[in-house]
Amino acid sequence: MDNVTDAFKNVFLAGVGALALGAEKSKELVDDLVAKGQITVEQGKDMTDSLVSRGAEATTRISDELLAARLRSMTKEQRDEYAAKVAQMAVSVTEEEAAKQAEVAEVEAIQEQQGEKAPTAEAVDAVETVKTVTEEEAPENPPTFQIC
């Protein structure tokens, strides 16, 4: 079963990589056309947006197809176990979102009292990411330096 899952994962990652490379090359082509004056900046933006949209749709379609193939390779018991795992993941994500919203509301209330501008949800996410990465990467015994 793990070999099948790994194969699906590898195919998906290869597809995403190809889409990313194609999108990057397409953006370069559009930028070159704009630079040469063959298309307007607005046309270039529209073309890039269209390419990004089509890439996202293709990624979603491929992901759905791979998931369906993975599910077809499972027994009913394995599918039921997988569905329960996904349901638990969805609950966890919902709880995380609710906690972030509560944190943003709390910060907004404090800053409103202090007359400051409240951070966006994205700013809170960025701070949480930095905190997590910093905590994960921090050595247990960090080196100390003496300044002479």
N, C-alpha and C positions, 0 to 999 in steps of 0.2 A: 504494500500500500504506500509506503514512504517513497518508493521509487516512482510510482505513478504521480504522487503529489509533487515530488521534485521535478519530474518531467513537465508537469503543468506549470510549475513555478518558473522553470527555465524558459519555456516557450513564451509565457507572459512577459517575463523580463526582457527577452529578446525583442518581442513586439514593441514594448514600451521604449526600449533603446532605439529601435529603428525609427519609431515615430518621433522621438526626441531629436535624433540626428536629422531626420527629414525636415522637421520644423525649424531646426537651427539653420540648415542650408537654405530653406525657403526664405527665412527672414533675411539672411545675407543677400540672397538674390533680390528681394524686394528693396532692401536698403541700397543695393547697387543701382537698381533702376531709378530710385528716387534721386540718388546722387548724380546720375547721368542726365536727369531731367526727362526721362522717358515716361515717367508717371509722376503724379503729384504726391505730396506728402499724405494728403487725405486718402487718395487711392491706395497708397502703400499701407496706410493704417487699416483701411478696410480689408485689403488682401491678407494682411497679417492676422487680423481678427478672425477672418473666415478660416484661415489655415489652422489657427489655434482651436477654433470651435470644432472643425472637422476632426482634428487630432484627438480632442477630448472625447468626441462621440465614438471614434474608432477604438480608443482605449477602453471606454465603458463597454462597448460591444464585445471586444476581445475578452475582457475580464468576465463578463456574463457568460460567454460561451465556454470559457475555461472552467468556471464554477459549475456550470451545468454538466460538463464532461466529468468533472471530479465527483459530483453527486451521483452520476450514473454509474461510476465505478465502485460506489459504496454499497454495502448491504443496507437494509432498512434500519437495522439497529445502529449502524454507523451514521446514517443520515440523521436519525433521531438525536443521537449524541451530539452531532455537529450542530444541529438546529438549536439544541439547548445551550451549547457553548456560545453560539452567535447571539442568542437572546440575552444571555448574561452579559456579553460584551456590550450590547446595545444599552442595557440598564446602566452599566458602568459609565459609558459615555454620557448618558443623560444626567447621571449624578454629577459627573465632572463639570458638565456645562452649567448645571444649576449652581454648583459651588462657585464657579467663576463669575456667574452673574451676581451671586450674592456678594462676592468680594468686590466686584466693580461697584455695586450699589452702595456698599459700605464706604469705599474710598470716595465715591462721588458725594456722599452725605458729609463726610469729614471735610472734603475740600470745599464743598459749598459753604460750610460753616466758617472755613478759613478764607473764603473768597478766591480760591484757586480753581483753575480749569481741571476738570476730571479727565483721567486717562481713558483711552478707548479700550475695548475688549482685546484688540490686537496687541496693545501695549502690555496689558496684563498677561496675555499669553507669552509674549516675548520675555517678560521678566520671569515667569514661571519656567520657561525653557532654559534661560540662563542659570537660574537657581538649580534646576535639576542637573544640568550638565556640570556645573561647578561642583555640586555635591558628589556626583558620580566620579569626577575626575580628580577630586582633591586627594592627595596622598595622606595616609594616616599620620605620618611623621614628616611634616613639611620641613624643608631645610631652613635653617636660620642663618642669618648673615650678620656680621658685626661690622659696623662702619668705624674705621680708624681715623 
